Amino acid sequence: MAAAAALARLEQKPKPRLPSSQDAIKNQVKKELLAEAAVSERRLSADDKGPVPAVEEETAGLSVSGVYFICPLTGATVRKDQKEAHIKEAILCHSAKDPVAASIMEIHTFNRDREKVKLGVETIAKYLDNIHLHPEEEKYRKIKLQNKVFQERINSLEGTHKFFQAIGFEKAMLPVPGQETTEEYYVLKEEVLPKLEELQDYKEQLVSSEPVKAQLDRQLCVFKPSPQAAQFELPHDFYNLTLEELKREQRLRTEALEKASMLRTKAMRERDEQREMRKYNYTLLRVRFPDGYILQGTFYAREPVSVLYTFVREALQDDWMPFELFVPGGLKLTEENVAFNECGLVPSALLTFAWDAAVMADIKASGEEKKGSLLKPELLSAVQILS
């Protein structure tokens, strides 16, 4: 397409300026192609500022531009591949405001081995409990850094040294009894001794904290009625596969037809089903309402169906009325505790909304049937066209 565009531009130029030989024409086309490639490269390398209203050229054909998350510390919306770096930067910036809280977040968020974090936190809590229970004993206010327990359980955890320093410990070289050498210790500062209750508060914060996790952005959208409601084009973010694995999956689909004609055991079928379920991290779901309007949101593939019911209910004007959702094929979605990937609603699906039949019968009998859209006005004010 780029070559054709370049040739078309050449043909539109005044005749006297056209190259006189075929080689010259090729060189001119090559120059224009290189120029276009440079422009494209600059566009792709531009900093991503998060989801934007205008659809970028590279995502023009997609149902959603990607998977996004909301940082609980800054409120910023960031792409999936920028999530961890953004949270880390936010925590480090928070250290200037509240070094104790920031160091606790570091310990629980930056270290992936949860068992190791649990053991390290328990050890730190033991140190602080000893100080609280024995405030007069100096030995509990000193922690030897080369101690085996400290080295194995605490030293290797990111954020632990910041925590000790933030709550009032400082490093000091102290003499080894009976020797002429010194060793490095954490020593509790004298000015902290009158405020030992604060140490207990810090300990409780440390023990009860959880990793900082970004919240999945539902990217709620409302679309006007469209015959393309059941058509989905998803970005790679939705798949738990690399690009090469995706290509392999496309090839394996042809083999699935052969498998269908083979006699397979129950174990073989279950193994294939489990493999299929693990392919997707996220799912894009649409719900079509009786007036044709479509509600769209992004979900984790392993979230329960109940979150979809909550998502839909929060978008309704009459959120107190019972309703039902139907999957493709007309079956009612009743098992709300089942995950999306367990009931085939991955990596995308179009569901149908209907009010509870018994309630609607009562409303019609009373003559109080409500006209107009079921969705909240603020959602309809931002309605989009599904392209």
C-alpha positions as YAML, in Angstrom:
chain: A
units: angstrom
residues:
- id: 1
  name: MET
  ca: [0.00, 0.00, 0.00]
- id: 2
  name: ALA
  ca: [2.84, 2.37, 0.86]
- id: 3
  name: ALA
  ca: [4.60, 1.59, -2.43]
- id: 4
  name: ALA
  ca: [1.39, 2.17, -4.37]
- id: 5
  name: ALA
  ca: [0.86, 5.49, -2.61]
- id: 6
  name: ALA
  ca: [4.40, 6.54, -3.39]
- id: 7
  name: LEU
  ca: [4.01, 5.63, -7.06]
- id: 8
  name: ALA
  ca: [0.71, 7.50, -7.18]
- id: 9
  name: ARG
  ca: [2.40, 10.62, -5.86]
- id: 10
  name: LEU
  ca: [5.09, 10.28, -8.48]
- id: 11
  name: GLU
  ca: [2.47, 10.06, -11.21]
- id: 12
  name: GLN
  ca: [0.80, 13.23, -9.95]
- id: 13
  name: LYS
  ca: [3.99, 15.27, -10.19]
- id: 14
  name: PRO
  ca: [4.55, 17.51, -13.25]
- id: 15
  name: LYS
  ca: [5.87, 15.59, -16.24]
- id: 16
  name: PRO
  ca: [9.12, 17.56, -16.66]
- id: 17
  name: ARG
  ca: [10.20, 16.57, -13.14]
- id: 18
  name: LEU
  ca: [9.69, 12.83, -13.57]
- id: 19
  name: PRO
  ca: [12.90, 10.78, -13.61]
- id: 20
  name: SER
  ca: [13.94, 9.81, -17.09]
- id: 21
  name: SER
  ca: [15.02, 6.27, -16.28]
- id: 22
  name: GLN
  ca: [13.49, 3.26, -14.48]
- id: 23
  name: ASP
  ca: [16.35, 3.20, -11.98]
- id: 24
  name: ALA
  ca: [15.74, 6.83, -11.08]
- id: 25
  name: ILE
  ca: [12.05, 6.10, -10.49]
- id: 26
  name: LYS
  ca: [12.92, 3.19, -8.20]
- id: 27
  name: ASN
  ca: [15.32, 5.36, -6.25]
- id: 28
  name: GLN
  ca: [12.67, 8.05, -5.83]
- id: 29
  name: VAL
  ca: [10.12, 5.49, -4.63]
- id: 30
  name: LYS
  ca: [12.67, 4.09, -2.19]
- id: 31
  name: LYS
  ca: [13.29, 7.56, -0.77]
- id: 32
  name: GLU
  ca: [9.58, 8.16, -0.25]
- id: 33
  name: LEU
  ca: [9.08, 4.75, 1.35]
- id: 34
  name: LEU
  ca: [11.96, 5.40, 3.73]
- id: 35
  name: ALA
  ca: [10.45, 8.78, 4.62]
- id: 36
  name: GLU
  ca: [7.06, 7.19, 5.31]
- id: 37
  name: ALA
  ca: [8.71, 4.48, 7.42]
- id: 38
  name: ALA
  ca: [10.46, 7.13, 9.49]
- id: 39
  name: VAL
  ca: [7.16, 8.92, 10.10]
- id: 40
  name: SER
  ca: [5.51, 5.64, 11.13]
- id: 41
  name: GLU
  ca: [8.39, 4.80, 13.45]
- id: 42
  name: ARG
  ca: [8.14, 8.18, 15.16]
- id: 43
  name: ARG
  ca: [4.40, 7.67, 15.62]
- id: 44
  name: LEU
  ca: [4.87, 4.23, 17.16]
- id: 45
  name: SER
  ca: [7.67, 5.38, 19.45]
- id: 46
  name: ALA
  ca: [5.71, 8.37, 20.79]
- id: 47
  name: ASP
  ca: [5.09, 8.23, 24.52]
- id: 48
  name: ASP
  ca: [1.83, 6.52, 25.38]
- id: 49
  name: LYS
  ca: [-0.22, 8.83, 27.59]
- id: 50
  name: GLY
  ca: [-2.90, 6.23, 28.39]
- id: 51
  name: PRO
  ca: [-6.27, 5.70, 26.73]
- id: 52
  name: VAL
  ca: [-7.31, 8.57, 24.52]
- id: 53
  name: PRO
  ca: [-10.66, 9.34, 22.90]
- id: 54
  name: ALA
  ca: [-9.32, 9.30, 19.35]
- id: 55
  name: VAL
  ca: [-8.49, 5.90, 17.94]
- id: 56
  name: GLU
  ca: [-4.85, 5.56, 16.91]
- id: 57
  name: GLU
  ca: [-4.09, 4.25, 13.44]
- id: 58
  name: GLU
  ca: [-2.54, 1.06, 14.78]
- id: 59
  name: THR
  ca: [-5.71, 0.23, 16.77]
- id: 60
  name: ALA
  ca: [-8.28, 1.49, 14.29]
- id: 61
  name: GLY
  ca: [-9.65, -1.99, 13.54]
- id: 62
  name: LEU
  ca: [-9.73, -3.22, 17.15]
- id: 63
  name: SER
  ca: [-12.78, -3.50, 19.41]
- id: 64
  name: VAL
  ca: [-10.71, -1.98, 22.23]
- id: 65
  name: SER
  ca: [-7.26, -0.40, 22.04]
- id: 66
  name: GLY
  ca: [-5.78, -2.54, 24.82]
- id: 67
  name: VAL
  ca: [-5.99, -3.50, 28.49]
- id: 68
  name: TYR
  ca: [-5.63, -0.64, 30.98]
- id: 69
  name: PHE
  ca: [-5.30, -0.33, 34.73]
- id: 70
  name: ILE
  ca: [-6.00, 2.40, 37.29]
- id: 71
  name: CYS
  ca: [-3.22, 3.10, 39.79]
- id: 72
  name: PRO
  ca: [-4.67, 3.28, 43.34]
- id: 73
  name: LEU
  ca: [-1.98, 5.77, 44.41]
- id: 74
  name: THR
  ca: [-2.17, 8.31, 41.59]
- id: 75
  name: GLY
  ca: [-5.52, 7.57, 39.96]
- id: 76
  name: ALA
  ca: [-3.78, 7.50, 36.58]
- id: 77
  name: THR
  ca: [-4.87, 5.09, 33.86]
- id: 78
  name: VAL
  ca: [-1.94, 3.20, 32.36]
- id: 79
  name: ARG
  ca: [-1.45, 0.48, 29.81]
- id: 80
  name: LYS
  ca: [-0.98, -3.08, 30.94]
- id: 81
  name: ASP
  ca: [2.72, -3.13, 30.00]
- id: 82
  name: GLN
  ca: [3.36, 0.10, 31.95]
- id: 83
  name: LYS
  ca: [1.46, -0.89, 35.09]
- id: 84
  name: GLU
  ca: [4.30, -2.24, 37.26]
- id: 85
  name: ALA
  ca: [6.72, 0.56, 36.39]
- id: 86
  name: HIS
  ca: [4.08, 3.19, 37.16]
- id: 87
  name: ILE
  ca: [3.20, 1.67, 40.55]
- id: 88
  name: LYS
  ca: [6.87, 1.38, 41.48]
- id: 89
  name: GLU
  ca: [7.49, 5.02, 40.61]
- id: 90
  name: ALA
  ca: [4.38, 6.09, 42.54]
- id: 91
  name: ILE
  ca: [5.53, 4.23, 45.66]
- id: 92
  name: LEU
  ca: [9.03, 5.69, 45.47]
- id: 93
  name: CYS
  ca: [7.58, 9.19, 45.08]
- id: 94
  name: HIS
  ca: [5.34, 8.58, 48.10]
- id: 95
  name: SER
  ca: [8.41, 7.97, 50.26]
- id: 96
  name: ALA
  ca: [9.07, 11.72, 50.46]
- id: 97
  name: LYS
  ca: [5.62, 12.24, 52.00]
- id: 98
  name: ASP
  ca: [5.37, 9.15, 54.21]
- id: 99
  name: PRO
  ca: [8.59, 7.07, 54.32]
- id: 100
  name: VAL
  ca: [7.14, 4.44, 56.68]
- id: 101
  name: ALA
  ca: [4.07, 3.76, 54.55]
- id: 102
  name: ALA
  ca: [6.15, 3.80, 51.35]
- id: 103
  name: SER
  ca: [8.68, 1.29, 52.73]
- id: 104
  name: ILE
  ca: [5.84, -1.02, 53.80]
- id: 105
  name: MET
  ca: [4.37, -0.82, 50.30]
- id: 106
  name: GLU
  ca: [7.80, -1.63, 48.87]
- id: 107
  name: ILE
  ca: [8.15, -4.73, 51.03]
- id: 108
  name: HIS
  ca: [4.74, -6.11, 50.08]
- id: 109
  name: THR
  ca: [4.73, -5.02, 46.42]
- id: 110
  name: PHE
  ca: [8.29, -5.26, 45.10]
- id: 111
  name: ASN
  ca: [9.00, -8.77, 46.43]
- id: 112
  name: ARG
  ca: [7.12, -11.47, 44.51]
- id: 113
  name: ASP
  ca: [7.81, -14.43, 46.78]
- id: 114
  name: ARG
  ca: [4.85, -14.15, 49.14]
- id: 115
  name: GLU
  ca: [6.11, -16.84, 51.52]
- id: 116
  name: LYS
  ca: [9.45, -15.08, 51.83]
- id: 117
  name: VAL
  ca: [7.69, -11.78, 52.49]
- id: 118
  name: LYS
  ca: [5.52, -13.41, 55.16]
- id: 119
  name: LEU
  ca: [8.56, -14.86, 56.93]
- id: 120
  name: GLY
  ca: [10.48, -11.58, 56.76]
- id: 121
  name: VAL
  ca: [7.54, -9.55, 58.08]
- id: 122
  name: GLU
  ca: [7.04, -11.98, 60.95]
- id: 123
  name: THR
  ca: [10.72, -11.67, 61.87]
- id: 124
  name: ILE
  ca: [10.61, -7.86, 61.84]
- id: 125
  name: ALA
  ca: [7.44, -7.97, 63.95]
- id: 126
  name: LYS
  ca: [9.28, -10.17, 66.47]
- id: 127
  name: TYR
  ca: [12.10, -7.63, 66.72]
- id: 128
  name: LEU
  ca: [9.61, -4.82, 67.42]
- id: 129
  name: ASP
  ca: [7.60, -6.92, 69.91]
- id: 130
  name: ASN
  ca: [10.77, -7.62, 71.91]
- id: 131
  name: ILE
  ca: [11.49, -3.89, 72.13]
- id: 132
  name: HIS
  ca: [7.93, -3.18, 73.23]
- id: 133
  name: LEU
  ca: [7.90, -5.96, 75.84]
- id: 134
  name: HIS
  ca: [11.39, -5.23, 77.18]
- id: 135
  name: PRO
  ca: [11.93, -1.47, 76.80]
- id: 136
  name: GLU
  ca: [14.64, -1.40, 79.47]
- id: 137
  name: GLU
  ca: [16.84, -4.05, 77.87]
- id: 138
  name: GLU
  ca: [19.34, -2.54, 75.49]
- id: 139
  name: LYS
  ca: [20.09, -5.80, 73.67]
- id: 140
  name: TYR
  ca: [16.65, -5.81, 72.04]
- id: 141
  name: ARG
  ca: [17.24, -2.34, 70.59]
- id: 142
  name: LYS
  ca: [20.20, -3.57, 68.54]
- id: 143
  name: ILE
  ca: [19.98, -5.78, 65.44]
- id: 144
  name: LYS
  ca: [23.14, -7.35, 64.09]
- id: 145
  name: LEU
  ca: [23.12, -7.03, 60.30]
- id: 146
  name: GLN
  ca: [25.38, -10.04, 59.72]
- id: 147
  name: ASN
  ca: [23.15, -12.24, 61.84]
- id: 148
  name: LYS
  ca: [22.14, -15.35, 59.88]
- id: 149
  name: VAL
  ca: [18.42, -14.86, 60.47]
- id: 150
  name: PHE
  ca: [18.61, -11.21, 59.42]
- id: 151
  name: GLN
  ca: [20.57, -12.06, 56.29]
- id: 152
  name: GLU
  ca: [18.30, -14.90, 55.19]
- id: 153
  name: ARG
  ca: [14.90, -13.47, 56.06]
- id: 154
  name: ILE
  ca: [15.22, -9.69, 55.90]
- id: 155
  name: ASN
  ca: [18.29, -8.43, 54.09]
- id: 156
  name: SER
  ca: [17.24, -9.91, 50.73]
- id: 157
  name: LEU
  ca: [13.80, -8.27, 50.80]
- id: 158
  name: GLU
  ca: [13.48, -4.98, 48.98]
- id: 159
  name: GLY
  ca: [12.27, -2.15, 51.21]
- id: 160
  name: THR
  ca: [13.23, -3.62, 54.58]
- id: 161
  name: HIS
  ca: [16.24, -1.37, 55.16]
- id: 162
  name: LYS
  ca: [14.15, 1.69, 54.31]
- id: 163
  name: PHE
  ca: [11.56, 0.51, 56.83]
- id: 164
  name: PHE
  ca: [14.07, 0.18, 59.69]
- id: 165
  name: GLN
  ca: [15.51, 3.61, 58.98]
- id: 166
  name: ALA
  ca: [12.06, 5.20, 58.63]
- id: 167
  name: ILE
  ca: [10.84, 3.96, 62.02]
- id: 168
  name: GLY
  ca: [13.90, 5.22, 63.92]
- id: 169
  name: PHE
  ca: [16.81, 2.81, 63.49]
- id: 170
  name: GLU
  ca: [20.24, 3.94, 62.35]
- id: 171
  name: LYS
  ca: [23.31, 2.01, 61.31]
- id: 172
  name: ALA
  ca: [26.28, 1.94, 63.68]
- id: 173
  name: MET
  ca: [29.57, 0.07, 63.95]
- id: 174
  name: LEU
  ca: [29.75, -1.51, 67.41]
- id: 175
  name: PRO
  ca: [32.63, -3.43, 69.05]
- id: 176
  name: VAL
  ca: [32.41, -7.18, 69.28]
- id: 177
  name: PRO
  ca: [32.68, -8.31, 72.94]
- id: 178
  name: GLY
  ca: [36.06, -9.90, 73.66]
- id: 179
  name: GLN
  ca: [37.49, -8.87, 70.27]
- id: 180
  name: GLU
  ca: [39.14, -5.83, 68.75]
- id: 181
  name: THR
  ca: [36.84, -5.80, 65.72]
- id: 182
  name: THR
  ca: [33.52, -4.09, 65.08]
- id: 183
  name: GLU
  ca: [30.34, -5.17, 63.36]
- id: 184
  name: GLU
  ca: [27.47, -3.28, 61.77]
- id: 185
  name: TYR
  ca: [24.17, -3.02, 63.67]
- id: 186
  name: TYR
  ca: [20.83, -1.33, 63.42]
- id: 187
  name: VAL
  ca: [20.43, 0.65, 66.64]
- id: 188
  name: LEU
  ca: [17.20, 2.28, 67.75]
- id: 189
  name: LYS
  ca: [17.69, 6.01, 68.27]
- id: 190
  name: GLU
  ca: [17.37, 7.35, 71.81]
- id: 191
  name: GLU
  ca: [14.67, 9.85, 70.82]
- id: 192
  name: VAL
  ca: [12.41, 6.98, 69.75]
- id: 193
  name: LEU
  ca: [12.33, 5.33, 73.19]
- id: 194
  name: PRO
  ca: [9.59, 7.61, 74.61]
- id: 195
  name: LYS
  ca: [7.44, 6.78, 71.56]
- id: 196
  name: LEU
  ca: [7.49, 2.99, 71.59]
- id: 197
  name: GLU
  ca: [3.71, 2.88, 71.02]
- id: 198
  name: GLU
  ca: [4.37, 4.27, 67.54]
- id: 199
  name: LEU
  ca: [6.64, 1.29, 66.84]
- id: 200
  name: GLN
  ca: [3.68, -0.99, 67.60]
- id: 201
  name: ASP
  ca: [1.51, 0.99, 65.21]
- id: 202
  name: TYR
  ca: [4.16, 0.63, 62.50]
- id: 203
  name: LYS
  ca: [4.36, -3.08, 63.20]
- id: 204
  name: GLU
  ca: [0.59, -3.46, 62.82]
- id: 205
  name: GLN
  ca: [0.71, -1.58, 59.52]
- id: 206
  name: LEU
  ca: [3.51, -3.82, 58.30]
- id: 207
  name: VAL
  ca: [1.74, -7.05, 59.28]
- id: 208
  name: SER
  ca: [-1.69, -6.10, 57.93]
- id: 209
  name: SER
  ca: [-0.63, -4.53, 54.62]
- id: 210
  name: GLU
  ca: [-1.13, -6.07, 51.19]
- id: 211
  name: PRO
  ca: [0.63, -5.54, 47.85]
- id: 212
  name: VAL
  ca: [-0.39, -2.43, 45.94]
- id: 213
  name: LYS
  ca: [-2.43, -3.67, 43.00]
- id: 214
  name: ALA
  ca: [-3.73, -1.64, 40.09]
- id: 215
  name: GLN
  ca: [-7.43, -1.98, 39.38]
- id: 216
  name: LEU
  ca: [-8.50, -3.26, 35.98]
- id: 217
  name: ASP
  ca: [-10.11, -0.44, 34.03]
- id: 218
  name: ARG
  ca: [-13.46, -1.73, 32.75]
- id: 219
  name: GLN
  ca: [-13.30, 0.80, 29.89]
- id: 220
  name: LEU
  ca: [-17.08, 1.05, 30.02]
- id: 221
  name: CYS
  ca: [-18.56, 2.03, 26.67]
- id: 222
  name: VAL
  ca: [-22.11, 2.37, 25.36]
- id: 223
  name: PHE
  ca: [-22.76, 1.89, 21.66]
- id: 224
  name: LYS
  ca: [-25.73, 2.61, 19.48]
- id: 225
  name: PRO
  ca: [-27.57, -0.38, 17.96]
- id: 226
  name: SER
  ca: [-25.30, -2.06, 15.44]
- id: 227
  name: PRO
  ca: [-25.34, -5.22, 13.30]
- id: 228
  name: GLN
  ca: [-21.65, -5.60, 14.16]
- id: 229
  name: ALA
  ca: [-22.31, -6.17, 17.87]
- id: 230
  name: ALA
  ca: [-21.13, -9.79, 17.71]
- id: 231
  name: GLN
  ca: [-17.92, -8.98, 15.83]
- id: 232
  name: PHE
  ca: [-14.75, -8.65, 17.91]
- id: 233
  name: GLU
  ca: [-11.15, -7.79, 17.03]
- id: 234
  name: LEU
  ca: [-8.95, -7.98, 20.14]
- id: 235
  name: PRO
  ca: [-5.39, -6.77, 20.79]
- id: 236
  name: HIS
  ca: [-2.66, -9.14, 21.99]
- id: 237
  name: ASP
  ca: [-3.14, -7.84, 25.55]
- id: 238
  name: PHE
  ca: [-6.13, -10.17, 25.95]
- id: 239
  name: TYR
  ca: [-4.13, -13.31, 25.36]
- id: 240
  name: ASN
  ca: [-1.81, -15.17, 27.69]
- id: 241
  name: LEU
  ca: [0.35, -16.02, 24.67]
- id: 242
  name: THR
  ca: [3.25, -14.57, 22.75]
- id: 243
  name: LEU
  ca: [2.86, -13.61, 19.11]
- id: 244
  name: GLU
  ca: [4.55, -16.85, 18.05]
- id: 245
  name: GLU
  ca: [2.20, -18.85, 20.26]
- id: 246
  name: LEU
  ca: [-0.79, -17.08, 18.75]
- id: 247
  name: LYS
  ca: [0.34, -18.11, 15.28]
- id: 248
  name: ARG
  ca: [0.74, -21.65, 16.48]
- id: 249
  name: GLU
  ca: [-2.76, -21.57, 17.96]
- id: 250
  name: GLN
  ca: [-4.17, -20.56, 14.58]
- id: 251
  name: ARG
  ca: [-2.48, -23.58, 13.02]
- id: 252
  name: LEU
  ca: [-3.80, -25.84, 15.76]
- id: 253
  name: ARG
  ca: [-7.37, -24.78, 15.04]
- id: 254
  name: THR
  ca: [-7.25, -26.70, 11.80]
- id: 255
  name: GLU
  ca: [-6.13, -29.75, 13.73]
- id: 256
  name: ALA
  ca: [-9.12, -29.35, 16.03]
- id: 257
  name: LEU
  ca: [-11.39, -30.32, 13.15]
- id: 258
  name: GLU
  ca: [-9.54, -33.61, 12.86]
- id: 259
  name: LYS
  ca: [-9.80, -34.14, 16.62]
- id: 260
  name: ALA
  ca: [-13.55, -33.71, 16.47]
- id: 261
  name: SER
  ca: [-13.80, -36.77, 14.26]
- id: 262
  name: MET
  ca: [-11.58, -38.85, 16.56]
- id: 263
  name: LEU
  ca: [-12.71, -40.89, 19.53]
- id: 264
  name: ARG
  ca: [-11.29, -39.10, 22.59]
- id: 265
  name: THR
  ca: [-11.40, -40.08, 26.23]
- id: 266
  name: LYS
  ca: [-12.94, -37.85, 28.89]
- id: 267
  name: ALA
  ca: [-9.47, -37.10, 30.26]
- id: 268
  name: MET
  ca: [-8.30, -35.97, 26.82]
- id: 269
  name: ARG
  ca: [-11.29, -33.65, 26.46]
- id: 270
  name: GLU
  ca: [-10.79, -32.17, 29.93]
- id: 271
  name: ARG
  ca: [-7.11, -31.61, 29.24]
- id: 272
  name: ASP
  ca: [-7.93, -29.74, 26.04]
- id: 273
  name: GLU
  ca: [-10.55, -27.67, 27.84]
- id: 274
  name: GLN
  ca: [-8.11, -26.69, 30.59]
- id: 275
  name: ARG
  ca: [-5.54, -25.72, 27.99]
- id: 276
  name: GLU
  ca: [-8.11, -23.58, 26.21]
- id: 277
  name: MET
  ca: [-9.08, -21.82, 29.45]
- id: 278
  name: ARG
  ca: [-5.47, -20.84, 30.22]
- id: 279
  name: LYS
  ca: [-5.03, -19.05, 26.90]
- id: 280
  name: TYR
  ca: [-6.85, -15.91, 27.98]
- id: 281
  name: ASN
  ca: [-6.15, -13.40, 30.72]
- id: 282
  name: TYR
  ca: [-8.99, -11.03, 29.90]
- id: 283
  name: THR
  ca: [-12.33, -11.01, 28.14]
- id: 284
  name: LEU
  ca: [-14.31, -8.28, 26.37]
- id: 285
  name: LEU
  ca: [-18.03, -8.60, 27.06]
- id: 286
  name: ARG
  ca: [-20.97, -6.81, 25.47]
- id: 287
  name: VAL
  ca: [-24.56, -6.79, 26.67]
- id: 288
  name: ARG
  ca: [-27.30, -5.90, 24.20]
- id: 289
  name: PHE
  ca: [-30.44, -4.31, 25.61]
- id: 290
  name: PRO
  ca: [-34.00, -4.57, 24.24]
- id: 291
  name: ASP
  ca: [-33.65, -1.18, 22.48]
- id: 292
  name: GLY
  ca: [-30.49, -2.39, 20.73]
- id: 293
  name: TYR
  ca: [-28.04, -0.29, 22.73]
- id: 294
  name: ILE
  ca: [-24.87, -2.12, 23.74]
- id: 295
  name: LEU
  ca: [-22.92, -1.95, 27.01]
- id: 296
  name: GLN
  ca: [-19.25, -3.02, 26.81]
- id: 297
  name: GLY
  ca: [-16.63, -3.73, 29.49]
- id: 298
  name: THR
  ca: [-13.29, -5.47, 30.05]
- id: 299
  name: PHE
  ca: [-12.98, -8.23, 32.67]
- id: 300
  name: TYR
  ca: [-10.46, -10.74, 33.96]
- id: 301
  name: ALA
  ca: [-11.07, -14.14, 32.36]
- id: 302
  name: ARG
  ca: [-11.10, -15.71, 35.83]
- id: 303
  name: GLU
  ca: [-13.55, -13.28, 37.41]
- id: 304
  name: PRO
  ca: [-16.93, -14.73, 38.41]
- id: 305
  name: VAL
  ca: [-20.07, -14.05, 36.41]
- id: 306
  name: SER
  ca: [-21.43, -12.10, 39.40]
- id: 307
  name: VAL
  ca: [-19.17, -9.13, 38.54]
- id: 308
  name: LEU
  ca: [-20.87, -8.85, 35.16]
- id: 309
  name: TYR
  ca: [-24.28, -8.72, 36.84]
- id: 310
  name: THR
  ca: [-22.96, -5.96, 39.12]
- id: 311
  name: PHE
  ca: [-21.44, -4.12, 36.15]
- id: 312
  name: VAL
  ca: [-24.77, -4.19, 34.29]
- id: 313
  name: ARG
  ca: [-26.82, -3.28, 37.36]
- id: 314
  name: GLU
  ca: [-24.71, -0.18, 38.02]
- id: 315
  name: ALA
  ca: [-25.47, 1.03, 34.49]
- id: 316
  name: LEU
  ca: [-29.27, 0.73, 34.84]
- id: 317
  name: GLN
  ca: [-31.67, 3.52, 35.73]
- id: 318
  name: ASP
  ca: [-33.84, 1.04, 37.66]
- id: 319
  name: ASP
  ca: [-31.05, -0.89, 39.32]
- id: 320
  name: TRP
  ca: [-33.42, -2.48, 41.85]
- id: 321
  name: MET
  ca: [-35.32, -4.55, 39.29]
- id: 322
  name: PRO
  ca: [-34.26, -8.19, 38.74]
- id: 323
  name: PHE
  ca: [-32.94, -9.04, 35.29]
- id: 324
  name: GLU
  ca: [-31.47, -11.94, 33.36]
- id: 325
  name: LEU
  ca: [-28.56, -12.35, 30.96]
- id: 326
  name: PHE
  ca: [-28.54, -14.81, 28.08]
- id: 327
  name: VAL
  ca: [-25.42, -16.19, 26.42]
- id: 328
  name: PRO
  ca: [-25.13, -16.83, 22.68]
- id: 329
  name: GLY
  ca: [-27.53, -19.63, 21.87]
- id: 330
  name: GLY
  ca: [-30.24, -18.34, 24.18]
- id: 331
  name: LEU
  ca: [-29.21, -20.09, 27.41]
- id: 332
  name: LYS
  ca: [-29.73, -18.14, 30.63]
- id: 333
  name: LEU
  ca: [-26.58, -17.30, 32.58]
- id: 334
  name: THR
  ca: [-27.51, -18.54, 36.04]
- id: 335
  name: GLU
  ca: [-24.29, -19.72, 37.75]
- id: 336
  name: GLU
  ca: [-22.93, -16.42, 39.07]
- id: 337
  name: ASN
  ca: [-20.01, -18.01, 40.93]
- id: 338
  name: VAL
  ca: [-18.56, -19.60, 37.79]
- id: 339
  name: ALA
  ca: [-15.63, -17.84, 36.09]
- id: 340
  name: PHE
  ca: [-15.99, -16.43, 32.59]
- id: 341
  name: ASN
  ca: [-13.39, -18.82, 31.18]
- id: 342
  name: GLU
  ca: [-15.26, -21.76, 32.68]
- id: 343
  name: CYS
  ca: [-18.51, -20.96, 30.91]
- id: 344
  name: GLY
  ca: [-17.03, -20.12, 27.51]
- id: 345
  name: LEU
  ca: [-17.27, -16.32, 27.74]
- id: 346
  name: VAL
  ca: [-13.66, -15.74, 26.64]
- id: 347
  name: PRO
  ca: [-11.98, -13.95, 24.99]
- id: 348
  name: SER
  ca: [-15.18, -12.10, 24.01]
- id: 349
  name: ALA
  ca: [-18.92, -12.60, 23.95]
- id: 350
  name: LEU
  ca: [-22.20, -10.84, 23.21]
- id: 351
  name: LEU
  ca: [-24.92, -11.41, 25.79]
- id: 352
  name: THR
  ca: [-28.57, -10.39, 25.77]
- id: 353
  name: PHE
  ca: [-30.34, -8.49, 28.55]
- id: 354
  name: ALA
  ca: [-33.93, -9.14, 29.64]
- id: 355
  name: TRP
  ca: [-35.97, -8.10, 32.65]
- id: 356
  name: ASP
  ca: [-37.17, -10.89, 34.91]
- id: 357
  name: ALA
  ca: [-40.24, -12.32, 33.14]
- id: 358
  name: ALA
  ca: [-42.45, -12.52, 36.25]
- id: 359
  name: VAL
  ca: [-41.71, -8.92, 37.26]
- id: 360
  name: MET
  ca: [-42.36, -7.62, 33.75]
- id: 361
  name: ALA
  ca: [-45.68, -9.46, 33.66]
- id: 362
  name: ASP
  ca: [-46.73, -7.70, 36.86]
- id: 363
  name: ILE
  ca: [-45.62, -4.33, 35.54]
- id: 364
  name: LYS
  ca: [-47.50, -4.77, 32.27]
- id: 365
  name: ALA
  ca: [-50.62, -5.89, 34.14]
- id: 366
  name: SER
  ca: [-50.49, -2.72, 36.24]
- id: 367
  name: GLY
  ca: [-50.07, -0.54, 33.17]
- id: 368
  name: GLU
  ca: [-46.93, 1.08, 34.55]
- id: 369
  name: GLU
  ca: [-44.50, -0.13, 31.89]
- id: 370
  name: LYS
  ca: [-41.69, 2.39, 31.47]
- id: 371
  name: LYS
  ca: [-40.67, 3.67, 28.04]
- id: 372
  name: GLY
  ca: [-37.25, 4.81, 26.90]
- id: 373
  name: SER
  ca: [-33.73, 3.50, 27.42]
- id: 374
  name: LEU
  ca: [-32.84, 1.36, 30.41]
- id: 375
  name: LEU
  ca: [-29.38, 2.89, 30.78]
- id: 376
  name: LYS
  ca: [-28.47, 5.89, 32.90]
- id: 377
  name: PRO
  ca: [-28.60, 9.26, 31.08]
- id: 378
  name: GLU
  ca: [-24.95, 10.03, 31.82]
- id: 379
  name: LEU
  ca: [-23.93, 6.89, 29.95]
- id: 380
  name: LEU
  ca: [-26.19, 7.66, 26.99]
- id: 381
  name: SER
  ca: [-24.71, 11.16, 26.77]
- id: 382
  name: ALA
  ca: [-21.38, 9.57, 25.81]
- id: 383
  name: VAL
  ca: [-22.79, 6.96, 23.42]
- id: 384
  name: GLN
  ca: [-20.51, 5.87, 20.58]
- id: 385
  name: ILE
  ca: [-20.92, 4.26, 17.20]
- id: 386
  name: LEU
  ca: [-19.58, 0.71, 16.90]
- id: 387
  name: SER
  ca: [-17.29, 0.60, 13.89]
...
